[in-house]
């Protein structure tokens, strides 16, 4: 149910928005749910839920292969969604949008395909200290079989990249820079446009992991001039099992296929296979059709609210939560960069984050605890993990108050 009255004025209608997300009315352990695990996955609005139901009730058919009505209907919807994604991130061509299973799949595609063609023994792949494991392990695997190596951009205690050191690390051996737009643990918003500009001075292509940015910030891939960009649907209020790899046409044309099978071929014989054109060259097999179609509904929902409104509300939540949490004795926020998205990771004295998370859960408050798939980052700070609260545009200051109250209770119980 599209909420056309979300924005009636400059006032953000958060209570009206919350009505679009049925799971937010859930109770947990007899308490109203306070969902603060949005960096792991976001909740889904009725627009997306109904679209999934509509696909299976009225459109269900395999795509690209059939001449019958349902196949054509599903194919049209799927390709229309690709166009909506292309418009959303402003690609130069629709075929620069490759549908994947998610961010991890997109990074692995580039590591496998770009890596096979362009990364060789002695080459360097550059990442940063704050990367998610999904933007570390694929490059380690590539390095193991290619003879390349990893170079790691350092950060300061605030969780900010040291750009001067980054510049000094660049040389002709660096063949790819892979960087998170927003840290999933620290919330740091990295200066990716500057990183791209610097890298391109050395003719080094750049991959941007936008999994934690796509739901918070407007992204224009042509303005950024990135070579690759990846993100997941489920973190931007869409279905799981769908993601996007954007790649500049020149790279995608030059890269070999990632997987073999249906849809990525033009002709097959036992002697020779010729590959399909973009984007199908990288989309072997039957895809997650309903998720691909329904990603367009998630995009439409975000655009209906508007990134200006989203940023303003989430930034208010971030500042309010930061101020209130820091009033708790012994609490330390990990990640205090000047530019942050609405993510707060914290520790409290010698209390294990898992124990805090368990007590918060009993109070109906969903947060994430642990290393957040950033173990090298935890090693940098000398800690085992954190409690992470991550906010979306449907969260409220009242929920922040409940979080703060819950942490205080956990500290009293565990100290």
C-alpha positions in Angstrom: 0.0 0.0 0.0 1.9 3.0 -1.2 1.7 5.8 1.3 1.3 8.9 -0.8 1.0 11.1 2.4 4.4 10.2 3.8 5.7 13.7 3.2 3.1 16.4 3.7 5.5 19.0 4.9 9.1 19.3 6.1 8.0 17.2 9.2 9.0 13.6 8.8 5.9 11.3 9.2 7.7 8.4 10.9 4.5 7.0 12.5 2.8 7.0 9.1 5.8 5.2 7.6 5.8 2.6 10.4 2.3 1.5 9.4 3.8 0.3 6.0 6.0 -2.2 7.8 3.9 -5.0 9.3 6.8 -6.7 11.2 7.3 -3.6 13.3 4.1 -4.4 15.1 5.5 -7.8 16.3 6.0 -8.5 20.0 9.2 -10.3 21.2 9.1 -12.0 24.6 5.9 -10.2 25.3 7.5 -6.8 24.5 6.9 -4.6 21.5 9.7 -5.1 19.0 12.4 -2.4 18.8 14.2 -3.4 15.6 17.7 -1.9 15.6 19.5 -4.5 13.4 19.0 -2.7 10.0 22.6 -3.0 8.9 22.2 -6.8 8.9 18.9 -6.6 7.0 16.0 -4.2 6.8 12.3 -4.8 7.2 10.0 -4.9 4.2 7.1 -2.5 3.4 3.7 -3.7 2.2 4.6 -2.5 -1.3 7.3 -5.2 -1.5 5.4 -7.9 0.3 2.3 -7.5 -1.9 4.5 -7.4 -5.0 6.0 -10.8 -4.1 2.5 -12.2 -3.6 1.4 -10.7 -6.9 4.3 -12.2 -8.8 3.5 -15.8 -7.7 -0.3 -15.3 -8.0 -0.3 -13.7 -11.5 3.1 -13.7 -13.2 5.0 -16.8 -12.2 7.0 -18.1 -15.2 10.6 -18.5 -16.3 12.0 -15.5 -18.1 13.9 -14.8 -21.4 13.1 -18.2 -22.9 9.4 -18.5 -23.4 7.1 -17.2 -26.2 4.0 -17.7 -24.1 2.2 -14.9 -22.4 3.3 -15.5 -18.8 6.9 -15.8 -19.7 6.7 -12.6 -21.7 4.9 -10.9 -18.8 7.5 -12.0 -16.2 10.4 -11.1 -18.6 9.0 -7.6 -19.1 8.6 -7.0 -15.4 12.2 -8.3 -14.7 13.8 -6.2 -17.3 11.7 -3.2 -16.3 13.2 -3.6 -12.8 16.7 -3.6 -14.3 15.8 -0.2 -15.9 14.6 1.1 -12.5 17.9 0.1 -10.9 19.9 1.7 -13.7 17.9 4.9 -13.2 18.3 4.7 -9.4 22.1 4.7 -9.6 22.3 6.6 -12.9 24.2 4.1 -15.1 25.1 5.0 -18.6 23.5 1.8 -20.0 20.9 -0.6 -18.6 23.1 -3.5 -19.5 25.7 -2.3 -17.0 23.3 -3.6 -14.3 24.0 -7.2 -13.5 21.6 -9.0 -11.2 23.4 -11.1 -8.5 22.4 -12.9 -5.3 23.7 -10.0 -3.3 26.8 -7.9 -2.4 29.0 -11.0 -1.7 28.1 -12.6 -5.0 28.9 -9.4 -6.8 32.3 -9.1 -5.3 33.0 -12.7 -6.0 32.0 -12.2 -9.6 34.5 -9.4 -10.0 37.2 -11.3 -8.1 36.7 -14.4 -10.3 36.1 -12.7 -13.7 38.1 -9.5 -13.5 40.7 -11.4 -11.5 41.1 -14.1 -14.0 41.7 -11.6 -16.8 43.6 -8.8 -15.2 45.3 -9.9 -11.9 48.6 -11.8 -12.1 51.6 -12.8 -10.0 53.2 -9.8 -8.3 50.1 -7.6 -8.7 48.5 -5.9 -5.7 44.8 -5.6 -4.7 44.1 -2.8 -2.2 41.5 -3.0 0.5 41.1 -1.2 3.8 41.2 -2.1 7.5 37.5 -1.6 7.9 36.3 -4.0 5.1 33.6 -6.6 5.6 34.9 -10.2 5.2 33.0 -10.3 1.9 35.4 -7.7 0.6 38.5 -9.4 2.1 38.2 -13.2 1.6 37.4 -13.2 -2.2 40.6 -11.1 -2.8 42.6 -13.5 -0.6 41.3 -16.5 -2.6 42.2 -14.6 -5.8 45.7 -13.9 -4.4 46.3 -17.5 -3.5 45.8 -18.8 -7.0 47.1 -15.8 -9.0 50.2 -15.0 -6.9 48.9 -11.4 -6.2 49.0 -9.9 -2.7 46.8 -7.7 -0.6 47.7 -4.2 0.6 45.6 -2.7 3.4 44.8 1.0 3.8 45.2 2.0 7.5 42.7 3.9 9.6 43.0 6.2 12.7 41.4 5.6 16.0 38.2 7.4 14.9 37.8 4.9 12.1 38.7 7.2 9.3 40.9 6.2 6.3 44.4 7.7 6.3 44.3 9.2 2.8 47.9 10.4 2.8 49.1 6.9 3.5 46.7 5.6 0.8 48.2 7.9 -1.8 51.8 6.8 -0.8 50.8 3.1 -1.2 49.7 3.5 -4.8 52.0 2.3 -7.6 51.9 0.5 -10.9 51.6 -2.9 -9.2 48.2 -2.0 -7.8 45.6 -3.3 -10.2 42.3 -2.8 -8.2 41.2 -0.8 -5.2 38.2 -2.2 -3.3 36.6 -0.1 -0.6 33.4 0.1 1.4 31.4 3.3 0.9 30.1 2.9 4.5 31.5 0.7 7.2 29.0 -1.8 8.5 30.6 -1.7 11.9 31.8 1.9 12.4 29.3 3.7 10.3 32.1 5.7 8.7 31.2 7.2 5.4 34.4 7.0 3.3 35.4 9.7 0.8 34.9 7.3 -2.1 34.8 10.0 -4.8 38.2 11.2 -3.7 39.6 7.7 -3.5 38.3 7.0 -7.0 39.9 10.3 -8.3 43.2 9.5 -6.8 43.2 5.8 -8.0 42.3 6.9 -11.5 45.4 9.1 -11.6 47.3 5.8 -11.6 44.8 4.2 -14.1 43.6 1.9 -11.2 40.0 0.7 -11.4 37.9 0.9 -8.2 35.2 -1.3 -6.8 32.8 0.2 -4.3 31.0 -1.9 -1.7 27.8 0.0 -1.3 25.9 -2.5 0.8 25.7 -0.1 3.7 25.3 3.1 1.6 22.5 2.3 -0.9 19.8 2.7 1.7 21.1 5.9 3.2 22.7 7.9 0.4 21.9 8.8 -3.2 24.4 7.1 -5.5 25.3 8.3 -9.0 27.8 5.9 -10.5 28.6 8.3 -13.3 29.3 11.2 -11.0 31.4 8.9 -8.7 33.1 7.5 -11.8 33.5 4.1 -10.0 34.4 1.1 -12.2 32.3 -1.4 -10.2 29.7 -1.0 -7.5 27.8 -3.7 -5.6 24.9 -3.8 -3.2 22.1 -6.0 -1.8 18.4 -5.7 -2.1 17.6 -6.9 1.4 19.4 -4.0 3.1 17.3 -1.5 1.1 13.9 -2.8 2.1 13.7 -5.3 -0.7 13.8 -9.1 -0.9 16.7 -11.4 0.0 18.6 -13.2 -2.6 18.9 -10.3 -5.0 21.7 -7.9 -5.5 23.3 -5.7 -8.1 26.7 -5.5 -9.7 27.2 -2.3 -11.6 30.2 -2.4 -13.9 31.4 0.0 -16.6 30.6 -1.4 -20.0 34.3 -1.4 -21.0 35.2 -3.7 -18.1 32.2 -6.0 -18.4 32.7 -6.5 -22.1 36.3 -7.5 -21.5 35.7 -9.8 -18.6 35.1 -13.6 -19.1 31.8 -15.1 -17.8 31.6 -15.9 -14.1 29.5 -19.1 -14.5 28.3 -21.2 -17.4 24.8 -22.4 -18.2 21.5 -21.2 -19.5 21.0 -17.6 -20.5 24.6 -16.7 -20.7 25.1 -18.4 -24.1 24.4 -17.5 -27.7 25.3 -20.9 -29.2 26.6 -24.2 -27.7 28.3 -27.0 -29.5 30.7 -29.7 -28.1 33.5 -27.8 -29.9 32.7 -24.2 -29.0 30.4 -22.0 -27.0 29.8 -18.3 -27.8 28.6 -16.1 -25.0 25.6 -13.8 -24.8 25.7 -10.1 -24.8 25.5 -7.9 -21.6 24.0 -8.2 -19.1 23.1 -11.9 -19.8 26.8 -13.0 -20.1 27.0 -12.8 -16.3 23.5 -14.2 -15.4 23.7 -17.9 -15.9 20.7 -20.0 -15.0 17.2 -19.2 -13.7 17.5 -16.2 -11.4 15.6 -15.1 -8.4 12.9 -13.7 -10.6 10.4 -12.5 -8.0 13.2 -10.8 -6.0 14.5 -9.1 -9.1 11.1 -7.8 -10.0 10.2 -6.7 -6.5 13.5 -4.8 -6.1 11.9 -2.1 -8.2 9.1 -1.8 -5.6 11.7 -1.2 -2.8 13.4 1.5 -5.0 10.1 3.2 -5.6 9.4 3.2 -1.9 12.7 4.8 -1.1 12.3 7.4 -3.8 8.8 8.2 -2.5 10.3 9.2 0.8 13.3 10.9 -0.6 17.0 10.8 0.5 16.9 14.3 2.0 14.2 13.2 4.4 15.8 9.9 5.1 19.2 11.5 5.8 17.7 14.2 8.0 15.7 11.7 10.2 18.5 9.1 10.4 21.1 11.7 11.3 18.9 13.0 14.1 18.6 9.5 15.4 22.3 9.0 15.2 23.1 12.2 17.1 20.4 11.6 19.7 21.5 8.0 20.3 25.2 9.0 20.5 24.5 11.6 23.1 22.3 9.4 25.2 24.5 6.3 25.1 27.6 8.3 26.1 25.8 9.2 29.3 26.2 5.6 30.4 29.3 5.1 32.6 31.9 2.9 31.1 30.3 2.9 27.6 32.7 3.6 24.7 31.6 4.1 21.1 33.8 2.3 18.5 33.9 4.5 15.4 33.7 8.2 15.9 34.4 9.5 12.4 33.3 13.0 11.4 31.0 11.6 8.7 28.9 8.6 9.8 25.8 6.8 8.7 23.2 5.8 11.3 25.3 3.0 12.9 26.6 2.9 16.5 28.9 0.2 17.7 29.8 0.2 21.4 31.3 -1.7 24.3 30.8 -1.3 28.1 33.7 -1.8 30.4 34.5 -5.5 30.6 31.0 -6.7 29.8 30.8 -9.1 26.9 28.7 -7.7 24.0 26.9 -11.0 23.7 25.6 -10.8 27.3 24.3 -7.3 26.7 22.6 -8.4 23.5 20.8 -11.3 25.2 19.3 -9.0 27.9 18.3 -6.5 25.2 16.6 -9.3 23.3 14.5 -10.2 26.4 13.4 -6.6 26.4 12.3 -6.9 22.8 15.3 -4.9 21.5 17.0 -6.4 18.4 20.7 -5.4 18.0 23.7 -7.2 16.6 26.6 -8.4 18.7 30.0 -9.9 17.8 32.6 -8.9 15.2 30.1 -8.1 12.5 32.2 -9.9 9.9 35.0 -7.4 10.4 37.5 -9.4 12.5 40.6 -7.5 11.3 38.9 -4.3 12.4 38.2 -5.8 15.8 41.9 -6.7 16.0 42.8 -3.1 15.2 40.8 -1.9 18.2 42.0 -4.8 20.4 38.5 -6.0 21.2 36.5 -9.2 20.5 33.4 -7.5 19.3 30.8 -4.8 19.9 27.1 -4.2 20.4 25.8 -2.6 17.2 22.6 -0.6 16.9 21.8 0.4 13.4 18.9 2.7 12.5 16.5 3.1 9.6 14.1 5.8 8.6 11.2 3.9 10.5 13.0 4.0 13.8 12.1 6.6 16.5 13.7 8.5 19.3 11.4 6.6 21.7 13.1 3.4 20.5 16.4 5.0 21.2 15.2 5.7 24.7 14.3 2.1 25.1 17.7 1.0 23.8 19.4 3.3 26.3 17.2 2.1 29.2 17.9 -1.5 28.2 21.6 -1.0 28.1 21.5 0.6 31.5 19.5 -2.4 32.9 22.0 -4.8 31.3 24.9 -3.0 32.9 23.3 -3.1 36.3 22.7 -6.8 36.0 26.1 -7.7 34.6 28.4 -5.4 36.6 
